[in-house]
Amino acid sequence: MKKIILISLLSVLVLSCKSNSATSTKRDLNSQVAIKGNWQISAVTYPGSDVIKVTSFDLADSKCFIGSTWKFISNNNKGNFALNSPKCTAYSTPITWFINNEGQFVLKILDEAKAKTIKTGYVLTVANQTENSFQLIDKINVAGKLTDVVYQFERLN
C-alpha cells in the first residue's frame, strides 16, 4: 500500500513539473530546413483590422518590415534580419530561432548579446509554408481583442 501511495505521489510531482512552454518542446526539423536560406517580407497585414498601427518586435512600425531581408540557418538556428525601407530607420541584427513541433516559430533578437543572456523573445505561428513562401502570424491585443499580424515571406534567389 505504501508503494502505491509513493508511486502516485512521484507521478504527480513528475507531471506537475512538465513545462508546456514554447521553448521546451521538440523541434520540427523538416519545417526548419524548409525555410533555410534568404527571405524577404513582401507584406504585413492585419486581417480585419487594417486601421491599427503596430510596433513589430518592439523595434519599429510593422510597415517598416516590408522589404526587410531575413537569413535563416537551420543547422545552428542562427540568422539575421535587416530593415531597409527608405521610409524607416535602417536596422540589422543577428537572431536565433527554431520551429517547435506545435508549429510555433520561436525568435530571439540578439542585438550584440549572447542568446543565453536574453530572457525575452517572440513566439509566432508558422502558416501556409511552401517551398518559396511562408507566413509568420503574431497575435496582439487590440482593445481587448486578439488580432493577427501576418508577415508574408517570399524566398530570395
C-alpha positions as CSV (number, residue, x, y, z in Angstrom):
1,M,0.0,0.0,0.0
2,K,2.8,2.4,0.9
3,K,4.4,1.7,-2.5
4,I,1.3,2.6,-4.4
5,I,0.9,5.9,-2.5
6,L,4.6,6.7,-3.0
7,I,4.4,5.9,-6.8
8,S,1.2,8.0,-7.1
9,L,2.9,11.0,-5.3
10,L,6.0,10.7,-7.5
11,S,4.0,10.6,-10.7
12,V,2.0,13.7,-9.6
13,L,5.3,15.5,-9.0
14,V,6.8,14.5,-12.3
15,L,3.7,15.5,-14.3
16,S,3.3,18.8,-12.4
17,C,6.9,19.7,-13.3
18,K,6.4,19.2,-17.0
19,S,6.6,22.6,-18.8
20,N,4.3,23.5,-21.6
21,S,6.3,26.5,-22.8
22,A,7.0,27.0,-26.4
23,T,10.8,26.8,-25.9
24,S,10.7,23.4,-24.1
25,T,9.1,21.4,-26.9
26,K,10.9,19.3,-29.5
27,R,11.8,20.9,-32.8
28,D,10.2,20.5,-36.2
29,L,13.4,19.9,-38.2
30,N,11.5,19.5,-41.5
31,S,9.9,22.9,-41.2
32,Q,13.2,24.4,-40.1
33,V,15.2,23.0,-43.1
34,A,12.4,24.2,-45.4
35,I,12.9,27.8,-44.5
36,K,16.7,27.7,-44.6
37,G,18.1,30.5,-46.8
38,N,17.4,34.1,-47.7
39,W,13.9,35.6,-47.5
40,Q,12.1,38.9,-47.8
41,I,8.9,40.1,-46.1
42,S,6.6,41.1,-49.0
43,A,3.6,42.2,-46.9
44,V,2.5,42.8,-43.4
45,T,-1.3,42.6,-42.9
46,Y,-3.8,42.7,-40.1
47,P,-6.8,40.8,-41.4
48,G,-10.0,42.6,-40.4
49,S,-8.1,45.5,-38.7
50,D,-6.2,47.5,-41.3
51,V,-6.5,50.8,-39.4
52,I,-4.3,49.9,-36.5
53,K,-0.6,50.8,-36.0
54,V,1.6,48.0,-34.8
55,T,5.2,48.1,-33.5
56,S,6.7,44.8,-34.5
57,F,9.1,43.0,-32.2
58,D,9.4,46.2,-30.1
59,L,11.6,47.7,-32.8
60,A,9.7,49.6,-35.5
61,D,6.4,50.2,-37.2
62,S,5.3,46.9,-38.8
63,K,5.2,48.5,-42.2
64,C,9.0,49.1,-41.9
65,F,9.3,45.3,-42.1
66,I,8.0,45.2,-45.7
67,G,11.1,44.6,-47.8
68,S,13.2,43.5,-44.9
69,T,15.6,40.7,-45.6
70,W,16.0,37.6,-43.4
71,K,18.6,34.9,-43.4
72,F,17.7,31.6,-41.6
73,I,20.5,29.0,-41.0
74,S,18.8,25.8,-40.0
75,N,21.7,23.7,-38.8
76,N,22.6,26.1,-35.9
77,N,19.3,28.0,-35.6
78,K,21.0,31.4,-36.2
79,G,20.5,34.1,-38.7
80,N,19.9,37.8,-39.1
81,F,17.5,40.3,-40.5
82,A,17.8,43.8,-41.8
83,L,15.2,46.6,-42.1
84,N,16.0,48.6,-45.2
85,S,12.9,50.6,-46.1
86,P,13.8,54.1,-47.2
87,K,10.9,55.5,-45.1
88,C,12.3,53.9,-41.9
89,T,15.5,53.9,-39.8
90,A,17.9,51.2,-41.1
91,Y,18.5,48.4,-38.6
92,S,20.1,44.9,-38.7
93,T,20.6,42.3,-36.0
94,P,21.6,38.7,-35.5
95,I,18.9,36.3,-34.3
96,T,18.4,32.8,-33.0
97,W,15.3,30.9,-33.9
98,F,13.6,27.5,-34.2
99,I,10.3,25.9,-35.0
100,N,8.8,23.6,-32.4
101,N,6.6,20.6,-33.1
102,E,3.5,22.7,-32.5
103,G,4.2,25.0,-35.5
104,Q,5.4,27.8,-33.4
105,F,8.4,30.0,-34.5
106,V,10.5,31.0,-31.5
107,L,12.6,34.1,-32.1
108,K,15.2,35.9,-30.1
109,I,16.7,39.2,-31.3
110,L,20.3,39.2,-30.1
111,D,21.4,42.8,-30.6
112,E,25.1,42.0,-29.8
113,A,24.2,39.9,-26.8
114,K,24.5,36.1,-26.4
115,A,21.3,34.1,-26.8
116,K,21.6,32.6,-23.4
117,T,21.7,36.0,-21.7
118,I,18.5,37.2,-23.4
119,K,15.4,36.2,-21.4
120,T,12.7,37.5,-23.8
121,G,11.7,36.5,-27.3
122,Y,8.8,36.2,-29.6
123,V,6.6,33.2,-30.4
124,L,4.7,33.3,-33.7
125,T,2.8,30.7,-35.6
126,V,4.1,29.3,-38.9
127,A,1.4,29.1,-41.6
128,N,1.0,28.3,-45.3
129,Q,4.5,27.1,-45.7
130,T,5.6,26.2,-49.2
131,E,9.0,25.9,-50.9
132,N,9.0,29.6,-51.8
133,S,6.8,31.3,-49.2
134,F,5.5,31.1,-45.7
135,Q,3.8,33.3,-43.1
136,L,4.5,34.1,-39.5
137,I,1.5,35.1,-37.6
138,D,1.7,37.1,-34.4
139,K,-1.3,37.7,-32.0
140,I,-1.6,41.1,-30.5
141,N,-4.2,42.6,-28.1
142,V,-6.2,45.5,-29.7
143,A,-8.8,46.9,-27.3
144,G,-9.1,43.6,-25.5
145,K,-9.5,41.6,-28.7
146,L,-6.7,39.3,-30.1
147,T,-5.8,40.4,-33.6
148,D,-3.4,38.6,-36.1
149,V,-0.4,40.4,-37.6
150,V,0.6,38.3,-40.7
151,Y,4.2,38.6,-42.0
152,Q,4.3,37.2,-45.6
153,F,7.8,35.8,-46.5
154,E,9.0,35.2,-50.1
155,R,12.2,33.3,-50.9
156,L,15.0,35.3,-52.5
157,N,17.3,33.8,-55.2
